[in-house]
Amino acid sequence: TCTPASLTATSNEATVTVNAVPTASASSNSTLCAGQALNLTGGTDIGTSFVWTGPNGFTSTSQNPVIATSSMTNNGLYTLIVSTPNCTATPVSTPVTVLAAPGAITVTPTSASVCAGSSFTITGAGNDIIDTLYAGTQYTVNNNSTSTAYPAPYQLYYGGQRMQMLITAAELSAAGFAANSPITSVQFPVVSKGTAWGSTVNDLQNFQVSIGSTTLTNLTAFQSGLTNVVAPGSFTPNVGYNNVHTFSTPFIWNGTSNVILETTFSNNLLGSTAMGVIQYNSPVGYTATIVYRADNVTAAATASATTITYSYTSRPDFKLGGTTPVAYSWSPASSLSSATSLTTVATPTATTIYTLTAANGVCTSNATTSISVTPLPSVTVAATPTAVCAGGSTTLSATGATSYTWTPAIPMSGVITPTAAVSYTVDGDNGCGTDSKTITINVNANPTVTAVTSNTIICSGNSATLTANGASTYAWSGGAGTGANVTVSPSVTVTYTVVGTDANGCTDTTSVLQTVSPCTGIENILVNSDGINVFPNPTATDVVIAVSNVTEEMQVEVLDALGKQVIQSNITDNKTTLALSELATGVYTYKVYNKAGLVKVGKIVKE
């Protein structure tokens, strides 16, 4: 047995089996935002069967049921009954609060581009949150006649009624209402109606609703000064949670005060059980409801009555509807004109993603916009190189903008060939402004290079010194080497080219002819095969031409490499001395004549 038992027949024996009663606990992930999953958790030691019940007709036999997408209709008390095949645990409950989440918000534009230092207006859009205070847990239904379970705003057990009930600021805040939230409606659920409805009675007459703020925490007397929000009129309650009373003027809650809600009506008749309206009410732990009820009393007298017939620590179940102004905030806020206005002016210094957050306590919704910042142009100009040699070219270039204008104009390639020093200015534009830079190109004169040989004509196998002037460094062709002075020993006549480079890297090119003679016949003259001697040969000064065994007068002439006569002399006393010191170095041709004509041709080398 799970409950106390006794044996009445002492003459009999019985076996009593005592079954353990399971324990039970209930919890949830409350408080949560609408749209999130509601997780209910049931705990037990030996329980094997689970039955959950809750608002909006919720039932489940799962130990840990989940409502995947919660809504405001899921607010309320969830009760769990845990049992074994033999025993049932005491029911346990867990309250659930589902807050209304801000709806989707938008930001216009979703993206934009601005110039550095410029401002841009961004605008958010959203709606206030529709809030509902679900009060009551459908704990019990009212009884027509008893004083302990009576409070019901539509109850016609008596012919007229004035009822006030107290709603705490904590309840409103927990439901998502905030300071300046407009409360716009109230609903009362109906379980059933008596048999007179639809026959002898069809409506509640002069039904009205009033509301106001208070600092009271318990109701001990009817409060005056309330604002009428539903004017007196006929109202027919319906079974279910669809009896909506929309306020003619929203009641603006200040965010801190408790609230008194009053309903009154009078049909000015003798009420009865058949006219009764059965409604839910739930305990709240403080004196939350006071009622005046009477038969055959006018509506005016009922609405102004101050006598309390009954007071209760329970309250009719109800839904209080309204909206909560959404709190908006932008981040980052440092570059905004306002961090909390829907419309704000952004002055970003760099590309920034702004996030607009709509918040209702713990529930939020976000939207973003990306503002890219185009910096003002900062132009850099360059030339490769910045100084050129006369006749040389350089390439101008610019960066830091999207379009460029050069003064003076340059070709598309950027390649210029200046003839003198010149300055170029470039204006760069990127759509956000312009920037100008100037560069000067210098033109260096080319050197004038000269080159000579120490011996214009040399014999094959001999050497000559080539000398260049007019530059800093020199490079000779033909493997002659580098330097201002180089020694060459060509075997044939060669034209040597020298490239001279000055300190600025500028160059000039010139050439020098080095003539090479085989010097044929000189050796024959020296051996005196025909009686004519030429000595010394080669010579740097004088040369003697001697003739032996000759009695007649003879002449000699000396020709340069071009065939021009440079010396002419008679040979007397069998010899003549020719002065060559004034002649340039090189190879000369001499010719000896007698009266009959040319008798000898030879070469003289002048060193």
QUIURMO-V699546 format. One record per residue. N is the residue number from 1. RES is the residue in one small letter. PSI is psi in whole degrees, 0 to 359 (none if undefined). OMEGA is omega in whole degrees, 0 to 359 (999 if undefined). NEAR is the number of other ideal C-beta (glycine too) atoms within 12 Angstrom. Layout:
N,RES,PSI,OMEGA,NEAR
N,RES,PSI,OMEGA,NEAR
This chain:
1,t,154,177,16
2,c,349,181,19
3,t,163,181,12
4,p,142,180,8
5,a,162,180,13
6,s,158,176,10
7,l,133,183,13
8,t,338,181,8
9,a,106,185,8
10,t,348,181,8
11,s,352,181,7
12,n,159,175,8
13,e,149,177,8
14,a,148,175,13
15,t,122,180,9
16,v,122,177,13
17,t,122,179,11
18,v,113,179,13
19,n,140,179,17
20,a,141,176,19
21,v,128,181,21
22,p,152,171,30
23,t,162,180,21
24,a,144,173,33
25,s,152,181,24
26,a,138,178,36
27,s,170,180,20
28,s,175,177,36
29,n,24,176,22
30,s,148,2,30
31,t,146,180,27
32,l,170,182,30
33,c,146,177,31
34,a,135,182,33
35,g,338,177,23
36,q,163,179,27
37,a,134,174,22
38,l,119,181,40
39,n,118,175,26
40,l,136,184,37
41,t,123,178,25
42,g,134,179,37
43,g,146,179,22
44,t,164,175,28
45,d,310,183,16
46,i,4,182,20
47,g,145,180,29
48,t,347,181,20
49,s,138,185,23
50,f,133,176,33
51,v,114,177,27
52,w,141,170,36
53,t,153,181,27
54,g,188,183,33
55,p,158,174,37
56,n,30,177,27
57,g,21,183,15
58,f,133,171,29
59,t,150,177,19
60,s,145,175,24
61,t,9,176,18
62,s,146,178,18
63,q,321,183,25
64,n,74,183,24
65,p,156,180,28
66,v,130,169,22
67,i,106,192,32
68,a,320,181,12
69,t,101,184,17
70,s,159,176,35
71,s,177,181,27
72,m,336,179,33
73,t,350,179,23
74,n,2,176,39
75,n,143,173,39
76,g,196,184,39
77,l,128,179,34
78,y,127,185,41
79,t,137,181,31
80,l,131,173,40
81,i,119,180,28
82,v,136,181,30
83,s,164,169,27
84,t,178,178,22
85,p,340,185,13
86,n,331,188,19
87,c,158,180,26
88,t,135,179,27
89,a,159,174,30
90,t,131,180,20
91,p,142,177,24
92,v,155,184,30
93,s,159,174,29
94,t,130,179,30
95,p,147,179,29
96,v,130,175,41
97,t,120,176,38
98,v,116,181,40
99,l,145,176,39
100,a,130,179,45
101,a,147,175,34
102,p,142,177,37
103,g,179,180,24
104,a,137,176,19
105,i,159,180,32
106,t,156,175,21
107,v,132,179,33
108,t,131,353,22
109,p,167,178,21
110,t,337,175,17
111,s,155,180,18
112,a,166,178,26
113,s,134,180,21
114,v,161,176,31
115,c,149,179,24
116,a,134,181,25
117,g,353,180,17
118,s,162,179,24
119,s,157,183,20
120,f,137,181,31
121,t,128,175,24
122,i,142,187,38
123,t,130,175,26
124,g,157,179,37
125,a,139,179,21
126,g,181,182,31
127,n,154,173,22
128,d,155,181,26
129,i,133,174,36
130,i,116,183,31
131,d,151,174,40
132,t,128,173,40
133,l,107,177,41
134,y,103,183,40
135,a,130,179,43
136,g,155,183,38
137,t,18,184,31
138,q,43,186,33
139,y,317,181,27
140,t,173,175,25
141,v,152,182,27
142,n,153,175,43
143,n,139,184,23
144,n,323,194,26
145,s,336,186,19
146,t,153,182,18
147,s,345,186,20
148,t,348,184,18
149,a,39,189,29
150,y,322,201,35
151,p,116,180,50
152,a,120,188,47
153,p,337,182,42
154,y,8,188,44
155,q,118,180,47
156,l,25,174,43
157,y,327,168,38
158,y,157,187,37
159,g,344,178,29
160,g,157,184,38
161,q,141,168,47
162,r,127,182,42
163,m,134,172,46
164,q,140,177,44
165,m,150,186,48
166,l,129,177,43
167,i,128,185,43
168,t,154,176,33
169,a,325,179,26
170,a,320,178,22
171,e,315,180,32
172,l,316,180,37
173,s,317,181,29
174,a,332,179,27
175,a,356,178,43
176,g,355,177,43
177,f,149,182,42
178,a,175,177,32
179,a,135,181,17
180,n,11,174,20
181,s,128,175,37
182,p,127,174,28
183,i,127,193,42
184,t,348,183,32
185,s,165,172,31
186,v,145,178,38
187,q,145,175,37
188,f,130,178,42
189,p,151,178,38
190,v,132,179,34
191,v,312,181,28
192,s,167,178,23
193,k,152,180,32
194,g,172,186,26
195,t,345,181,15
196,a,342,182,22
197,w,131,182,26
198,g,356,177,16
199,s,282,180,12
200,t,345,178,17
201,v,138,183,29
202,n,343,183,17
203,d,168,169,23
204,l,127,184,43
205,q,146,180,26
206,n,34,178,30
207,f,132,180,38
208,q,161,181,35
209,v,136,175,45
210,s,160,184,34
211,i,154,178,39
212,g,168,180,29
213,s,155,178,26
214,t,159,173,30
215,t,359,181,16
216,l,147,175,25
217,t,351,173,19
218,n,145,178,24
219,l,120,177,33
220,t,354,179,18
221,a,153,176,19
222,f,136,182,32
223,q,139,178,28
224,s,177,177,17
225,g,14,179,13
226,l,158,180,26
227,t,127,178,25
228,n,126,182,25
229,v,346,171,31
230,v,112,186,34
231,a,153,179,20
232,p,136,180,24
233,g,173,179,19
234,s,139,181,19
235,f,133,177,30
236,t,110,179,22
237,p,148,180,39
238,n,152,178,23
239,v,134,181,21
240,g,189,184,19
241,y,47,185,28
242,n,25,177,15
243,n,91,187,33
244,v,130,174,23
245,h,105,182,35
246,t,131,184,21
247,f,138,177,28
248,s,327,176,19
249,t,125,181,18
250,p,143,175,23
251,f,120,182,37
252,i,112,180,26
253,w,139,183,37
254,n,356,176,22
255,g,349,183,21
256,t,331,186,19
257,s,152,167,26
258,n,166,186,30
259,v,137,173,44
260,i,129,176,35
261,l,129,184,49
262,e,138,170,42
263,t,140,175,46
264,t,151,171,41
265,f,163,172,45
266,s,123,172,34
267,n,358,177,35
268,n,50,180,23
269,l,179,177,25
270,l,112,181,20
271,g,171,181,32
272,s,168,177,24
273,t,323,181,20
274,a,338,178,20
275,m,359,185,33
276,g,152,176,33
277,v,117,184,44
278,i,126,181,32
279,q,163,178,44
280,y,149,166,38
281,n,157,185,38
282,s,146,178,33
283,p,146,180,26
284,v,349,174,30
285,g,1,176,16
286,y,166,181,23
287,t,98,190,25
288,a,341,186,37
289,t,136,172,48
290,i,146,187,37
291,v,137,165,41
292,y,129,178,32
293,r,141,183,36
294,a,154,176,29
295,d,152,172,22
296,n,46,177,17
297,v,139,181,29
298,t,162,179,22
299,a,319,181,28
300,a,316,181,17
301,a,322,179,22
302,t,315,184,38
303,a,336,182,33
304,s,2,181,19
305,a,144,178,29
306,t,355,180,17
307,t,131,176,18
308,i,115,177,23
309,t,313,178,28
310,y,154,170,30
311,s,152,189,28
312,y,150,169,35
313,t,17,171,23
314,s,173,185,38
315,r,144,176,44
316,p,141,174,48
317,d,145,182,41
318,f,166,171,44
319,k,126,177,36
320,l,120,184,44
321,g,153,178,34
322,g,194,179,37
323,t,156,176,32
324,t,123,176,39
325,p,131,180,29
326,v,139,174,35
327,a,123,182,29
328,y,144,176,35
329,s,142,179,27
330,w,147,172,38
331,s,145,352,23
332,p,152,186,22
333,a,352,190,22
334,s,332,183,15
335,s,21,182,29
336,l,149,177,31
337,s,331,177,18
338,s,135,181,20
339,a,355,185,23
340,t,355,179,21
341,s,147,177,20
342,l,324,177,28
343,t,127,182,20
344,t,160,181,31
345,v,124,181,21
346,a,136,174,39
347,t,72,184,25
348,p,150,176,33
349,t,346,177,21
350,a,167,179,19
351,t,127,188,20
352,t,140,172,28
353,i,116,179,25
354,y,134,179,38
355,t,126,174,27
356,l,124,181,41
357,t,126,172,28
358,a,126,186,35
359,a,140,171,30
360,n,80,186,36
361,g,243,182,27
362,v,351,184,20
363,c,132,184,32
364,t,163,173,29
365,s,143,187,31
366,n,154,170,25
367,a,152,185,29
368,t,161,170,24
369,t,144,181,34
370,s,121,179,23
371,i,112,178,36
372,s,144,183,24
373,v,123,175,26
374,t,118,182,25
375,p,155,173,25
376,l,148,184,22
377,p,144,173,27
378,s,97,190,19
379,v,137,171,30
380,t,130,181,19
381,v,144,183,31
382,a,157,175,20
383,a,141,180,31
384,t,97,357,18
385,p,180,179,22
386,t,349,175,25
387,a,137,182,23
388,v,160,173,31
389,c,154,180,26
390,a,127,181,24
391,g,355,182,17
392,g,169,183,27
393,s,160,173,22
394,t,161,181,29
395,t,124,177,24
396,l,143,177,38
397,s,156,179,26
398,a,146,177,33
399,t,167,176,18
400,g,3,178,26
401,a,185,180,27
402,t,337,176,19
403,s,151,188,18
404,y,143,175,30
405,t,124,184,21
406,w,140,174,28
407,t,120,352,17
408,p,164,184,16
409,a,150,178,15
410,i,161,178,28
411,p,163,178,13
412,m,326,181,12
413,s,341,183,12
414,g,0,183,24
415,v,126,178,18
416,i,156,177,29
417,t,82,184,21
418,p,151,177,29
419,t,346,178,17
420,a,169,179,15
421,a,136,184,17
422,v,148,178,25
423,s,136,178,21
424,y,135,176,31
425,t,132,178,24
426,v,132,175,33
427,d,116,180,24
428,g,138,182,28
429,d,136,176,22
430,n,18,181,25
431,g,346,178,18
432,c,356,182,24
433,g,183,180,22
434,t,158,175,24
435,d,141,183,27
436,s,143,175,24
437,k,150,181,29
438,t,142,177,20
439,i,141,180,32
440,t,133,178,20
441,i,121,178,33
442,n,147,179,23
443,v,120,179,25
444,n,137,179,26
445,a,146,177,23
446,n,148,177,24
447,p,160,173,28
448,t,109,185,18
449,v,133,174,30
450,t,154,180,21
451,a,140,178,36
452,v,163,175,25
453,t,148,179,36
454,s,334,177,24
455,n,115,182,33
456,t,318,179,28
457,i,129,176,34
458,i,157,174,37
459,c,150,177,33
460,s,128,182,23
461,g,343,177,15
462,n,174,182,28
463,s,163,176,21
464,a,157,178,36
465,t,125,177,27
466,l,134,183,39
467,t,131,179,27
468,a,151,179,37
469,n,161,173,22
470,g,355,180,26
471,a,189,180,30
472,s,318,179,22
473,t,158,185,24
474,y,146,175,34
475,a,123,184,26
476,w,150,178,34
477,s,176,175,25
478,g,20,179,22
479,g,18,182,15
480,a,340,176,33
481,g,200,181,20
482,t,162,180,20
483,g,165,181,20
484,a,330,182,25
485,n,125,177,21
486,v,150,179,29
487,t,131,182,22
488,v,153,178,34
489,s,67,182,22
490,p,154,177,31
491,s,345,177,17
492,v,168,178,18
493,t,132,185,24
494,v,142,170,25
495,t,117,180,22
496,y,134,177,34
497,t,135,179,25
498,v,135,176,39
499,v,118,180,28
500,g,135,181,32
501,t,132,181,25
502,d,188,184,23
503,a,338,179,15
504,n,0,182,23
505,g,7,180,20
506,c,153,188,29
507,t,160,170,29
508,d,150,184,30
509,t,137,174,25
510,t,175,182,28
511,s,161,178,24
512,v,138,180,34
513,l,124,175,25
514,q,107,182,39
515,t,136,179,30
516,v,125,179,29
517,s,142,177,31
518,p,348,180,20
519,c,40,180,27
520,t,135,176,15
521,g,342,181,26
522,i,318,181,29
523,e,324,179,16
524,n,323,179,19
525,i,318,184,32
526,l,329,181,22
527,v,358,172,15
528,n,44,181,19
529,s,340,181,14
530,d,16,176,21
531,g,10,179,22
532,i,122,180,36
533,n,139,176,30
534,v,118,182,42
535,f,154,347,23
536,p,152,182,22
537,n,108,13,34
538,p,162,181,27
539,t,154,178,28
540,a,348,184,19
541,t,270,185,19
542,d,156,174,23
543,v,141,181,35
544,v,130,174,27
545,i,115,184,42
546,a,138,181,27
547,v,130,181,31
548,s,152,176,17
549,n,36,178,13
550,v,129,181,24
551,t,346,182,13
552,e,162,180,16
553,e,141,180,18
554,m,162,178,32
555,q,157,176,27
556,v,143,172,38
557,e,149,179,29
558,v,129,181,37
559,l,144,176,23
560,d,188,185,25
561,a,340,180,27
562,l,0,180,15
563,g,10,180,12
564,k,136,179,14
565,q,124,180,18
566,v,338,177,25
567,i,142,173,29
568,q,133,183,18
569,s,153,175,27
570,n,147,177,22
571,i,109,179,34
572,t,150,182,18
573,d,37,173,16
574,n,11,176,20
575,k,164,173,25
576,t,148,179,29
577,t,126,182,23
578,l,127,179,34
579,a,114,181,18
580,l,1,187,32
581,s,333,181,16
582,e,351,181,14
583,l,154,177,30
584,a,155,177,22
585,t,151,180,30
586,g,189,181,34
587,v,128,181,39
588,y,152,177,39
589,t,131,174,34
590,y,148,179,42
591,k,131,179,30
592,v,131,182,36
593,y,149,164,25
594,n,190,184,22
595,k,333,181,12
596,a,342,180,9
597,g,202,185,12
598,l,126,180,18
599,v,343,182,23
600,k,140,173,30
601,v,134,180,25
602,g,181,182,36
603,k,140,173,34
604,i,129,178,45
605,v,117,178,38
606,k,120,180,37
607,e,none,999,27
